[in-house]
């Protein structure tokens, strides 16, 4: 998967350089008319194609 995304990253870097946009951006940058996106602070977009939603809650499961 790492190398399959190489063309995506190359294109994304080119677009960011030409339009002065960032590679990683909050949801509100892509959906400025949606007020609900202002309160969403953990998920973010890489370009316009990949939504990243990190798992920030650890679960401790003890197997017995």
mmCIF file as Biopython writes it, N, C-alpha, C and O atoms, coordinates in Angstrom:
data_model
#
loop_
_atom_site.group_PDB
_atom_site.id
_atom_site.type_symbol
_atom_site.label_atom_id
_atom_site.label_alt_id
_atom_site.label_comp_id
_atom_site.label_asym_id
_atom_site.label_entity_id
_atom_site.label_seq_id
_atom_site.pdbx_PDB_ins_code
_atom_site.Cartn_x
_atom_site.Cartn_y
_atom_site.Cartn_z
_atom_site.occupancy
_atom_site.B_iso_or_equiv
_atom_site.auth_seq_id
_atom_site.auth_asym_id
_atom_site.pdbx_PDB_model_num
ATOM 1   N N  . UNK A ? 1  ? 0.826   -1.180  0.000  1.0 0.0 1  A 1 
ATOM 2   C CA . UNK A ? 1  ? 0.000   0.000   0.000  1.0 0.0 1  A 1 
ATOM 3   C C  . UNK A ? 1  ? 0.881   1.260   0.000  1.0 0.0 1  A 1 
ATOM 4   O O  . UNK A ? 1  ? 0.509   2.281   -0.578 1.0 0.0 1  A 1 
ATOM 5   N N  . UNK A ? 2  ? 2.014   1.181   0.631  1.0 0.0 2  A 1 
ATOM 6   C CA . UNK A ? 2  ? 2.877   2.356   0.739  1.0 0.0 2  A 1 
ATOM 7   C C  . UNK A ? 2  ? 3.241   2.915   -0.636 1.0 0.0 2  A 1 
ATOM 8   O O  . UNK A ? 2  ? 3.121   4.116   -0.875 1.0 0.0 2  A 1 
ATOM 9   N N  . UNK A ? 3  ? 3.679   2.051   -1.524 1.0 0.0 3  A 1 
ATOM 10  C CA . UNK A ? 3  ? 4.114   2.522   -2.842 1.0 0.0 3  A 1 
ATOM 11  C C  . UNK A ? 3  ? 2.944   2.787   -3.781 1.0 0.0 3  A 1 
ATOM 12  O O  . UNK A ? 3  ? 3.092   3.524   -4.755 1.0 0.0 3  A 1 
ATOM 13  N N  . UNK A ? 4  ? 1.801   2.207   -3.507 1.0 0.0 4  A 1 
ATOM 14  C CA . UNK A ? 4  ? 0.633   2.479   -4.357 1.0 0.0 4  A 1 
ATOM 15  C C  . UNK A ? 4  ? 0.129   3.904   -4.161 1.0 0.0 4  A 1 
ATOM 16  O O  . UNK A ? 4  ? -0.555  4.440   -5.033 1.0 0.0 4  A 1 
ATOM 17  N N  . UNK A ? 5  ? 0.457   4.525   -3.026 1.0 0.0 5  A 1 
ATOM 18  C CA . UNK A ? 5  ? 0.035   5.904   -2.771 1.0 0.0 5  A 1 
ATOM 19  C C  . UNK A ? 5  ? 1.049   6.936   -3.262 1.0 0.0 5  A 1 
ATOM 20  O O  . UNK A ? 5  ? 0.806   8.135   -3.132 1.0 0.0 5  A 1 
ATOM 21  N N  . UNK A ? 6  ? 2.164   6.506   -3.814 1.0 0.0 6  A 1 
ATOM 22  C CA . UNK A ? 6  ? 3.204   7.436   -4.277 1.0 0.0 6  A 1 
ATOM 23  C C  . UNK A ? 6  ? 2.667   8.447   -5.296 1.0 0.0 6  A 1 
ATOM 24  O O  . UNK A ? 6  ? 2.945   9.637   -5.150 1.0 0.0 6  A 1 
ATOM 25  N N  . UNK A ? 7  ? 1.911   8.032   -6.322 1.0 0.0 7  A 1 
ATOM 26  C CA . UNK A ? 7  ? 1.370   9.032   -7.263 1.0 0.0 7  A 1 
ATOM 27  C C  . UNK A ? 7  ? 0.423   10.023  -6.570 1.0 0.0 7  A 1 
ATOM 28  O O  . UNK A ? 7  ? 0.396   11.203  -6.922 1.0 0.0 7  A 1 
ATOM 29  N N  . UNK A ? 8  ? -0.337  9.553   -5.606 1.0 0.0 8  A 1 
ATOM 30  C CA . UNK A ? 8  ? -1.236  10.427  -4.857 1.0 0.0 8  A 1 
ATOM 31  C C  . UNK A ? 8  ? -0.437  11.497  -4.110 1.0 0.0 8  A 1 
ATOM 32  O O  . UNK A ? 8  ? -0.768  12.680  -4.182 1.0 0.0 8  A 1 
ATOM 33  N N  . UNK A ? 9  ? 0.619   11.085  -3.390 1.0 0.0 9  A 1 
ATOM 34  C CA . UNK A ? 9  ? 1.442   12.039  -2.644 1.0 0.0 9  A 1 
ATOM 35  C C  . UNK A ? 9  ? 2.145   13.023  -3.565 1.0 0.0 9  A 1 
ATOM 36  O O  . UNK A ? 9  ? 2.241   14.211  -3.256 1.0 0.0 9  A 1 
ATOM 37  N N  . UNK A ? 10 ? 2.633   12.532  -4.690 1.0 0.0 10 A 1 
ATOM 38  C CA . UNK A ? 10 ? 3.311   13.411  -5.651 1.0 0.0 10 A 1 
ATOM 39  C C  . UNK A ? 10 ? 2.347   14.487  -6.149 1.0 0.0 10 A 1 
ATOM 40  O O  . UNK A ? 10 ? 2.686   15.670  -6.172 1.0 0.0 10 A 1 
ATOM 41  N N  . UNK A ? 11 ? 1.149   14.071  -6.544 1.0 0.0 11 A 1 
ATOM 42  C CA . UNK A ? 11 ? 0.139   15.007  -7.036 1.0 0.0 11 A 1 
ATOM 43  C C  . UNK A ? 11 ? -0.298  15.965  -5.930 1.0 0.0 11 A 1 
ATOM 44  O O  . UNK A ? 11 ? -0.485  17.158  -6.170 1.0 0.0 11 A 1 
ATOM 45  N N  . UNK A ? 12 ? -0.457  15.441  -4.732 1.0 0.0 12 A 1 
ATOM 46  C CA . UNK A ? 12 ? -0.880  16.267  -3.607 1.0 0.0 12 A 1 
ATOM 47  C C  . UNK A ? 12 ? 0.160   17.339  -3.283 1.0 0.0 12 A 1 
ATOM 48  O O  . UNK A ? 12 ? -0.198  18.484  -3.009 1.0 0.0 12 A 1 
ATOM 49  N N  . UNK A ? 13 ? 1.435   16.978  -3.311 1.0 0.0 13 A 1 
ATOM 50  C CA . UNK A ? 13 ? 2.488   17.964  -3.064 1.0 0.0 13 A 1 
ATOM 51  C C  . UNK A ? 13 ? 2.509   19.031  -4.163 1.0 0.0 13 A 1 
ATOM 52  O O  . UNK A ? 13 ? 2.714   20.213  -3.884 1.0 0.0 13 A 1 
ATOM 53  N N  . UNK A ? 14 ? 2.301   18.614  -5.390 1.0 0.0 14 A 1 
ATOM 54  C CA . UNK A ? 14 ? 2.278   19.574  -6.497 1.0 0.0 14 A 1 
ATOM 55  C C  . UNK A ? 14 ? 1.111   20.552  -6.335 1.0 0.0 14 A 1 
ATOM 56  O O  . UNK A ? 14 ? 1.288   21.764  -6.463 1.0 0.0 14 A 1 
ATOM 57  N N  . UNK A ? 15 ? -0.073  20.023  -6.055 1.0 0.0 15 A 1 
ATOM 58  C CA . UNK A ? 15 ? -1.245  20.882  -5.875 1.0 0.0 15 A 1 
ATOM 59  C C  . UNK A ? 15 ? -1.056  21.835  -4.694 1.0 0.0 15 A 1 
ATOM 60  O O  . UNK A ? 15 ? -1.439  23.003  -4.768 1.0 0.0 15 A 1 
ATOM 61  N N  . UNK A ? 16 ? -0.470  21.339  -3.616 1.0 0.0 16 A 1 
ATOM 62  C CA . UNK A ? 16 ? -0.238  22.189  -2.443 1.0 0.0 16 A 1 
ATOM 63  C C  . UNK A ? 16 ? 0.733   23.313  -2.773 1.0 0.0 16 A 1 
ATOM 64  O O  . UNK A ? 16 ? 0.557   24.440  -2.310 1.0 0.0 16 A 1 
ATOM 65  N N  . UNK A ? 17 ? 1.752   23.017  -3.564 1.0 0.0 17 A 1 
ATOM 66  C CA . UNK A ? 17 ? 2.725   24.047  -3.939 1.0 0.0 17 A 1 
ATOM 67  C C  . UNK A ? 17 ? 2.107   25.093  -4.869 1.0 0.0 17 A 1 
ATOM 68  O O  . UNK A ? 17 ? 2.442   26.275  -4.781 1.0 0.0 17 A 1 
ATOM 69  N N  . UNK A ? 18 ? 1.220   24.671  -5.745 1.0 0.0 18 A 1 
ATOM 70  C CA . UNK A ? 18 ? 0.619   25.594  -6.710 1.0 0.0 18 A 1 
ATOM 71  C C  . UNK A ? 18 ? -0.502  26.435  -6.108 1.0 0.0 18 A 1 
ATOM 72  O O  . UNK A ? 18 ? -0.728  27.562  -6.548 1.0 0.0 18 A 1 
ATOM 73  N N  . UNK A ? 19 ? -1.205  25.907  -5.113 1.0 0.0 19 A 1 
ATOM 74  C CA . UNK A ? 19 ? -2.371  26.617  -4.565 1.0 0.0 19 A 1 
ATOM 75  C C  . UNK A ? 19 ? -2.159  27.126  -3.148 1.0 0.0 19 A 1 
ATOM 76  O O  . UNK A ? 19 ? -3.068  27.718  -2.566 1.0 0.0 19 A 1 
ATOM 77  N N  . UNK A ? 20 ? -0.989  26.912  -2.586 1.0 0.0 20 A 1 
ATOM 78  C CA . UNK A ? 20 ? -0.662  27.329  -1.209 1.0 0.0 20 A 1 
ATOM 79  C C  . UNK A ? 20 ? -1.606  26.708  -0.185 1.0 0.0 20 A 1 
ATOM 80  O O  . UNK A ? 20 ? -1.975  27.357  0.794  1.0 0.0 20 A 1 
ATOM 81  N N  . UNK A ? 21 ? -1.991  25.473  -0.403 1.0 0.0 21 A 1 
ATOM 82  C CA . UNK A ? 21 ? -2.801  24.739  0.560  1.0 0.0 21 A 1 
ATOM 83  C C  . UNK A ? 21 ? -1.918  23.758  1.312  1.0 0.0 21 A 1 
ATOM 84  O O  . UNK A ? 21 ? -0.811  23.441  0.880  1.0 0.0 21 A 1 
ATOM 85  N N  . UNK A ? 22 ? -2.414  23.291  2.423  1.0 0.0 22 A 1 
ATOM 86  C CA . UNK A ? 22 ? -1.658  22.318  3.196  1.0 0.0 22 A 1 
ATOM 87  C C  . UNK A ? 22 ? -1.994  20.899  2.742  1.0 0.0 22 A 1 
ATOM 88  O O  . UNK A ? 22 ? -3.044  20.661  2.147  1.0 0.0 22 A 1 
ATOM 89  N N  . UNK A ? 23 ? -1.099  19.970  3.027  1.0 0.0 23 A 1 
ATOM 90  C CA . UNK A ? 23 ? -1.345  18.565  2.689  1.0 0.0 23 A 1 
ATOM 91  C C  . UNK A ? 23 ? -2.392  17.960  3.619  1.0 0.0 23 A 1 
ATOM 92  O O  . UNK A ? 23 ? -3.295  17.246  3.184  1.0 0.0 23 A 1 
ATOM 93  N N  . UNK A ? 24 ? -2.252  18.258  4.890  1.0 0.0 24 A 1 
ATOM 94  C CA . UNK A ? 24 ? -3.168  17.764  5.917  1.0 0.0 24 A 1 
ATOM 95  C C  . UNK A ? 24 ? -3.983  18.950  6.400  1.0 0.0 24 A 1 
ATOM 96  O O  . UNK A ? 24 ? -3.435  20.006  6.718  1.0 0.0 24 A 1 
ATOM 97  N N  . UNK A ? 25 ? -5.301  18.769  6.451  1.0 0.0 25 A 1 
ATOM 98  C CA . UNK A ? 25 ? -6.164  19.886  6.815  1.0 0.0 25 A 1 
ATOM 99  C C  . UNK A ? 25 ? -7.353  19.411  7.639  1.0 0.0 25 A 1 
ATOM 100 O O  . UNK A ? 25 ? -7.783  18.264  7.510  1.0 0.0 25 A 1 
ATOM 101 N N  . UNK A ? 26 ? -7.882  20.284  8.479  1.0 0.0 26 A 1 
ATOM 102 C CA . UNK A ? 26 ? -9.087  19.921  9.234  1.0 0.0 26 A 1 
ATOM 103 C C  . UNK A ? 26 ? -10.294 19.833  8.302  1.0 0.0 26 A 1 
ATOM 104 O O  . UNK A ? 26 ? -10.273 20.353  7.187  1.0 0.0 26 A 1 
ATOM 105 N N  . UNK A ? 27 ? -11.334 19.172  8.772  1.0 0.0 27 A 1 
ATOM 106 C CA . UNK A ? 27 ? -12.533 18.993  7.954  1.0 0.0 27 A 1 
ATOM 107 C C  . UNK A ? 27 ? -13.155 20.316  7.547  1.0 0.0 27 A 1 
ATOM 108 O O  . UNK A ? 27 ? -13.747 20.426  6.474  1.0 0.0 27 A 1 
ATOM 109 N N  . UNK A ? 28 ? -13.024 21.311  8.396  1.0 0.0 28 A 1 
ATOM 110 C CA . UNK A ? 28 ? -13.662 22.603  8.101  1.0 0.0 28 A 1 
ATOM 111 C C  . UNK A ? 28 ? -13.060 23.271  6.860  1.0 0.0 28 A 1 
ATOM 112 O O  . UNK A ? 28 ? -13.751 24.042  6.193  1.0 0.0 28 A 1 
ATOM 113 N N  . UNK A ? 29 ? -11.811 23.002  6.538  1.0 0.0 29 A 1 
ATOM 114 C CA . UNK A ? 29 ? -11.214 23.586  5.330  1.0 0.0 29 A 1 
ATOM 115 C C  . UNK A ? 29 ? -11.896 23.068  4.071  1.0 0.0 29 A 1 
ATOM 116 O O  . UNK A ? 29 ? -12.037 23.800  3.091  1.0 0.0 29 A 1 
ATOM 117 N N  . UNK A ? 30 ? -12.320 21.808  4.095  1.0 0.0 30 A 1 
ATOM 118 C CA . UNK A ? 30 ? -12.959 21.215  2.918  1.0 0.0 30 A 1 
ATOM 119 C C  . UNK A ? 30 ? -14.460 21.499  2.890  1.0 0.0 30 A 1 
ATOM 120 O O  . UNK A ? 30 ? -15.052 21.585  1.814  1.0 0.0 30 A 1 
ATOM 121 N N  . UNK A ? 31 ? -15.078 21.645  4.054  1.0 0.0 31 A 1 
ATOM 122 C CA . UNK A ? 31 ? -16.518 21.880  4.154  1.0 0.0 31 A 1 
ATOM 123 C C  . UNK A ? 31 ? -16.779 23.157  4.953  1.0 0.0 31 A 1 
ATOM 124 O O  . UNK A ? 31 ? -17.284 23.079  6.073  1.0 0.0 31 A 1 
ATOM 125 N N  . UNK A ? 32 ? -16.449 24.329  4.407  1.0 0.0 32 A 1 
ATOM 126 C CA . UNK A ? 32 ? -16.581 25.576  5.185  1.0 0.0 32 A 1 
ATOM 127 C C  . UNK A ? 32 ? -18.031 25.988  5.465  1.0 0.0 32 A 1 
ATOM 128 O O  . UNK A ? 32 ? -18.282 26.736  6.411  1.0 0.0 32 A 1 
ATOM 129 N N  . UNK A ? 33 ? -18.967 25.523  4.677  1.0 0.0 33 A 1 
ATOM 130 C CA . UNK A ? 33 ? -20.372 25.900  4.878  1.0 0.0 33 A 1 
ATOM 131 C C  . UNK A ? 33 ? -21.087 25.015  5.886  1.0 0.0 33 A 1 
ATOM 132 O O  . UNK A ? 33 ? -22.225 25.297  6.262  1.0 0.0 33 A 1 
ATOM 133 N N  . UNK A ? 34 ? -20.431 23.949  6.325  1.0 0.0 34 A 1 
ATOM 134 C CA . UNK A ? 34 ? -21.020 23.035  7.302  1.0 0.0 34 A 1 
ATOM 135 C C  . UNK A ? 34 ? -20.537 23.439  8.689  1.0 0.0 34 A 1 
ATOM 136 O O  . UNK A ? 34 ? -19.388 23.182  9.049  1.0 0.0 34 A 1 
ATOM 137 N N  . UNK A ? 35 ? -21.413 24.073  9.469  1.0 0.0 35 A 1 
ATOM 138 C CA . UNK A ? 35 ? -21.035 24.553  10.801 1.0 0.0 35 A 1 
ATOM 139 C C  . UNK A ? 35 ? -20.657 23.419  11.748 1.0 0.0 35 A 1 
ATOM 140 O O  . UNK A ? 35 ? -19.876 23.627  12.676 1.0 0.0 35 A 1 
ATOM 141 N N  . UNK A ? 36 ? -21.195 22.237  11.530 1.0 0.0 36 A 1 
ATOM 142 C CA . UNK A ? 36 ? -20.906 21.114  12.425 1.0 0.0 36 A 1 
ATOM 143 C C  . UNK A ? 36 ? -19.426 20.704  12.365 1.0 0.0 36 A 1 
ATOM 144 O O  . UNK A ? 36 ? -18.908 20.122  13.317 1.0 0.0 36 A 1 
ATOM 145 N N  . UNK A ? 37 ? -18.757 21.004  11.264 1.0 0.0 37 A 1 
ATOM 146 C CA . UNK A ? 37 ? -17.345 20.616  11.142 1.0 0.0 37 A 1 
ATOM 147 C C  . UNK A ? 37 ? -16.430 21.460  12.024 1.0 0.0 37 A 1 
ATOM 148 O O  . UNK A ? 37 ? -15.278 21.083  12.238 1.0 0.0 37 A 1 
ATOM 149 N N  . UNK A ? 38 ? -16.899 22.572  12.534 1.0 0.0 38 A 1 
ATOM 150 C CA . UNK A ? 38 ? -16.079 23.396  13.422 1.0 0.0 38 A 1 
ATOM 151 C C  . UNK A ? 38 ? -15.760 22.674  14.728 1.0 0.0 38 A 1 
ATOM 152 O O  . UNK A ? 38 ? -14.685 22.872  15.295 1.0 0.0 38 A 1 
ATOM 153 N N  . UNK A ? 39 ? -16.666 21.854  15.203 1.0 0.0 39 A 1 
ATOM 154 C CA . UNK A ? 39 ? -16.467 21.142  16.459 1.0 0.0 39 A 1 
ATOM 155 C C  . UNK A ? 39 ? -15.748 19.815  16.327 1.0 0.0 39 A 1 
ATOM 156 O O  . UNK A ? 39 ? -15.457 19.171  17.335 1.0 0.0 39 A 1 
ATOM 157 N N  . UNK A ? 40 ? -15.462 19.401  15.129 1.0 0.0 40 A 1 
ATOM 158 C CA . UNK A ? 40 ? -14.779 18.126  14.903 1.0 0.0 40 A 1 
ATOM 159 C C  . UNK A ? 40 ? -13.280 18.401  14.843 1.0 0.0 40 A 1 
ATOM 160 O O  . UNK A ? 40 ? -12.793 19.012  13.892 1.0 0.0 40 A 1 
ATOM 161 N N  . UNK A ? 41 ? -12.551 17.947  15.863 1.0 0.0 41 A 1 
ATOM 162 C CA . UNK A ? 41 ? -11.133 18.298  15.920 1.0 0.0 41 A 1 
ATOM 163 C C  . UNK A ? 41 ? -10.174 17.123  15.764 1.0 0.0 41 A 1 
ATOM 164 O O  . UNK A ? 41 ? -8.981  17.349  15.559 1.0 0.0 41 A 1 
ATOM 165 N N  . UNK A ? 42 ? -10.635 15.898  15.851 1.0 0.0 42 A 1 
ATOM 166 C CA . UNK A ? 42 ? -9.710  14.767  15.738 1.0 0.0 42 A 1 
ATOM 167 C C  . UNK A ? 42 ? -9.564  14.223  14.319 1.0 0.0 42 A 1 
ATOM 168 O O  . UNK A ? 42 ? -8.433  14.072  13.859 1.0 0.0 42 A 1 
ATOM 169 N N  . UNK A ? 43 ? -10.641 13.921  13.605 1.0 0.0 43 A 1 
ATOM 170 C CA . UNK A ? 43 ? -10.474 13.470  12.222 1.0 0.0 43 A 1 
ATOM 171 C C  . UNK A ? 43 ? -9.937  14.598  11.342 1.0 0.0 43 A 1 
ATOM 172 O O  . UNK A ? 43 ? -10.212 15.772  11.587 1.0 0.0 43 A 1 
ATOM 173 N N  . UNK A ? 44 ? -9.177  14.232  10.327 1.0 0.0 44 A 1 
ATOM 174 C CA . UNK A ? 44 ? -8.629  15.219  9.403  1.0 0.0 44 A 1 
ATOM 175 C C  . UNK A ? 44 ? -8.516  14.612  8.021  1.0 0.0 44 A 1 
ATOM 176 O O  . UNK A ? 44 ? -8.628  13.397  7.854  1.0 0.0 44 A 1 
ATOM 177 N N  . UNK A ? 45 ? -8.295  15.454  7.039  1.0 0.0 45 A 1 
ATOM 178 C CA . UNK A ? 45 ? -8.188  15.015  5.650  1.0 0.0 45 A 1 
ATOM 179 C C  . UNK A ? 45 ? -6.748  15.110  5.171  1.0 0.0 45 A 1 
ATOM 180 O O  . UNK A ? 45 ? -6.017  16.039  5.516  1.0 0.0 45 A 1 
ATOM 181 N N  . UNK A ? 46 ? -6.364  14.139  4.379  1.0 0.0 46 A 1 
ATOM 182 C CA . UNK A ? 46 ? -5.107  14.219  3.637  1.0 0.0 46 A 1 
ATOM 183 C C  . UNK A ? 46 ? -5.528  14.474  2.201  1.0 0.0 46 A 1 
ATOM 184 O O  . UNK A ? 46 ? -6.065  13.592  1.531  1.0 0.0 46 A 1 
ATOM 185 N N  . UNK A ? 47 ? -5.280  15.681  1.740  1.0 0.0 47 A 1 
ATOM 186 C CA . UNK A ? 47 ? -5.809  16.084  0.435  1.0 0.0 47 A 1 
ATOM 187 C C  . UNK A ? 47 ? -7.317  16.159  0.522  1.0 0.0 47 A 1 
ATOM 188 O O  . UNK A ? 47 ? -7.870  16.598  1.531  1.0 0.0 47 A 1 
ATOM 189 N N  . UNK A ? 48 ? -7.978  15.729  -0.535 1.0 0.0 48 A 1 
ATOM 190 C CA . UNK A ? 48 ? -9.442  15.682  -0.521 1.0 0.0 48 A 1 
ATOM 191 C C  . UNK A ? 48 ? -9.942  14.251  -0.537 1.0 0.0 48 A 1 
ATOM 192 O O  . UNK A ? 48 ? -11.150 14.015  -0.543 1.0 0.0 48 A 1 
ATOM 193 N N  . UNK A ? 49 ? -9.012  13.281  -0.543 1.0 0.0 49 A 1 
ATOM 194 C CA . UNK A ? 49 ? -9.406  11.902  -0.785 1.0 0.0 49 A 1 
ATOM 195 C C  . UNK A ? 49 ? -9.338  10.986  0.428  1.0 0.0 49 A 1 
ATOM 196 O O  . UNK A ? 49 ? -10.069 9.997   0.482  1.0 0.0 49 A 1 
ATOM 197 N N  . UNK A ? 50 ? -8.492  11.279  1.395  1.0 0.0 50 A 1 
ATOM 198 C CA . UNK A ? 50 ? -8.289  10.347  2.501  1.0 0.0 50 A 1 
ATOM 199 C C  . UNK A ? 50 ? -8.715  11.012  3.808  1.0 0.0 50 A 1 
ATOM 200 O O  . UNK A ? 50 ? -8.185  12.052  4.200  1.0 0.0 50 A 1 
ATOM 201 N N  . UNK A ? 51 ? -9.677  10.390  4.465  1.0 0.0 51 A 1 
ATOM 202 C CA . UNK A ? 51 ? -10.134 10.849  5.770  1.0 0.0 51 A 1 
ATOM 203 C C  . UNK A ? 51 ? -9.447  9.988   6.826  1.0 0.0 51 A 1 
ATOM 204 O O  . UNK A ? 51 ? -9.553  8.762   6.800  1.0 0.0 51 A 1 
ATOM 205 N N  . UNK A ? 52 ? -8.743  10.635  7.752  1.0 0.0 52 A 1 
ATOM 206 C CA . UNK A ? 52 ? -8.041  9.938   8.824  1.0 0.0 52 A 1 
ATOM 207 C C  . UNK A ? 52 ? -8.778  10.223  10.117 1.0 0.0 52 A 1 
ATOM 208 O O  . UNK A ? 52 ? -9.007  11.378  10.477 1.0 0.0 52 A 1 
ATOM 209 N N  . UNK A ? 53 ? -9.146  9.162   10.807 1.0 0.0 53 A 1 
ATOM 210 C CA . UNK A ? 53 ? -9.816  9.295   12.094 1.0 0.0 53 A 1 
ATOM 211 C C  . UNK A ? 53 ? -9.032  8.482   13.113 1.0 0.0 53 A 1 
ATOM 212 O O  . UNK A ? 53 ? -9.233  7.273   13.229 1.0 0.0 53 A 1 
ATOM 213 N N  . UNK A ? 54 ? -8.141  9.134   13.851 1.0 0.0 54 A 1 
ATOM 214 C CA . UNK A ? 54 ? -7.284  8.392   14.774 1.0 0.0 54 A 1 
ATOM 215 C C  . UNK A ? 54 ? -8.061  7.790   15.945 1.0 0.0 54 A 1 
ATOM 216 O O  . UNK A ? 54 ? -9.038  8.363   16.429 1.0 0.0 54 A 1 
ATOM 217 N N  . UNK A ? 55 ? -7.604  6.632   16.378 1.0 0.0 55 A 1 
ATOM 218 C CA . UNK A ? 55 ? -8.176  5.977   17.545 1.0 0.0 55 A 1 
ATOM 219 C C  . UNK A ? 55 ? -7.388  6.453   18.758 1.0 0.0 55 A 1 
ATOM 220 O O  . UNK A ? 55 ? -6.260  6.011   18.973 1.0 0.0 55 A 1 
ATOM 221 N N  . UNK A ? 56 ? -7.955  7.330   19.536 1.0 0.0 56 A 1 
ATOM 222 C CA . UNK A ? 56 ? -7.254  7.934   20.658 1.0 0.0 56 A 1 
ATOM 223 C C  . UNK A ? 56 ? -7.663  7.371   21.996 1.0 0.0 56 A 1 
ATOM 224 O O  . UNK A ? 56 ? -7.215  7.861   23.033 1.0 0.0 56 A 1 
ATOM 225 N N  . UNK A ? 57 ? -8.509  6.346   21.999 1.0 0.0 57 A 1 
ATOM 226 C CA . UNK A ? 57 ? -8.958  5.728   23.224 1.0 0.0 57 A 1 
ATOM 227 C C  . UNK A ? 57 ? -8.334  4.344   23.312 1.0 0.0 57 A 1 
ATOM 228 O O  . UNK A ? 57 ? -8.517  3.515   22.420 1.0 0.0 57 A 1 
ATOM 229 N N  . UNK A ? 58 ? -7.607  4.100   24.374 1.0 0.0 58 A 1 
ATOM 230 C CA . UNK A ? 58 ? -7.019  2.777   24.531 1.0 0.0 58 A 1 
ATOM 231 C C  . UNK A ? 58 ? -7.961  1.904   25.334 1.0 0.0 58 A 1 
ATOM 232 O O  . UNK A ? 58 ? -8.604  2.357   26.281 1.0 0.0 58 A 1 
ATOM 233 N N  . UNK A ? 59 ? -8.030  0.667   24.945 1.0 0.0 59 A 1 
ATOM 234 C CA . UNK A ? 59 ? -8.883  -0.288  25.623 1.0 0.0 59 A 1 
ATOM 235 C C  . UNK A ? 59 ? -7.993  -1.381  26.159 1.0 0.0 59 A 1 
ATOM 236 O O  . UNK A ? 59 ? -7.233  -1.992  25.408 1.0 0.0 59 A 1 
ATOM 237 N N  . UNK A ? 60 ? -8.080  -1.635  27.449 1.0 0.0 60 A 1 
ATOM 238 C CA . UNK A ? 60 ? -7.287  -2.683  28.069 1.0 0.0 60 A 1 
ATOM 239 C C  . UNK A ? 60 ? -8.175  -3.892  28.284 1.0 0.0 60 A 1 
ATOM 240 O O  . UNK A ? 60 ? -9.070  -3.880  29.129 1.0 0.0 60 A 1 
ATOM 241 N N  . UNK A ? 61 ? -7.921  -4.927  27.518 1.0 0.0 61 A 1 
ATOM 242 C CA . UNK A ? 61 ? -8.715  -6.159  27.637 1.0 0.0 61 A 1 
ATOM 243 C C  . UNK A ? 61 ? -7.792  -7.223  28.214 1.0 0.0 61 A 1 
ATOM 244 O O  . UNK A ? 61 ? -6.786  -7.587  27.606 1.0 0.0 61 A 1 
ATOM 245 N N  . UNK A ? 62 ? -8.145  -7.708  29.379 1.0 0.0 62 A 1 
ATOM 246 C CA . UNK A ? 62 ? -7.362  -8.749  30.034 1.0 0.0 62 A 1 
ATOM 247 C C  . UNK A ? 62 ? -7.938  -10.101 29.675 1.0 0.0 62 A 1 
ATOM 248 O O  . UNK A ? 62 ? -9.057  -10.428 30.069 1.0 0.0 62 A 1 
ATOM 249 N N  . UNK A ? 63 ? -7.186  -10.882 28.934 1.0 0.0 63 A 1 
ATOM 250 C CA . UNK A ? 63 ? -7.615  -12.231 28.581 1.0 0.0 63 A 1 
ATOM 251 C C  . UNK A ? 63 ? -7.227  -13.179 29.712 1.0 0.0 63 A 1 
ATOM 252 O O  . UNK A ? 63 ? -6.069  -13.211 30.130 1.0 0.0 63 A 1 
ATOM 253 N N  . UNK A ? 64 ? -8.167  -13.928 30.192 1.0 0.0 64 A 1 
ATOM 254 C CA . UNK A ? 64 ? -7.885  -14.869 31.289 1.0 0.0 64 A 1 
ATOM 255 C C  . UNK A ? 64 ? -8.123  -16.282 30.846 1.0 0.0 64 A 1 
ATOM 256 O O  . UNK A ? 64 ? -7.940  -17.213 31.630 1.0 0.0 64 A 1 
#
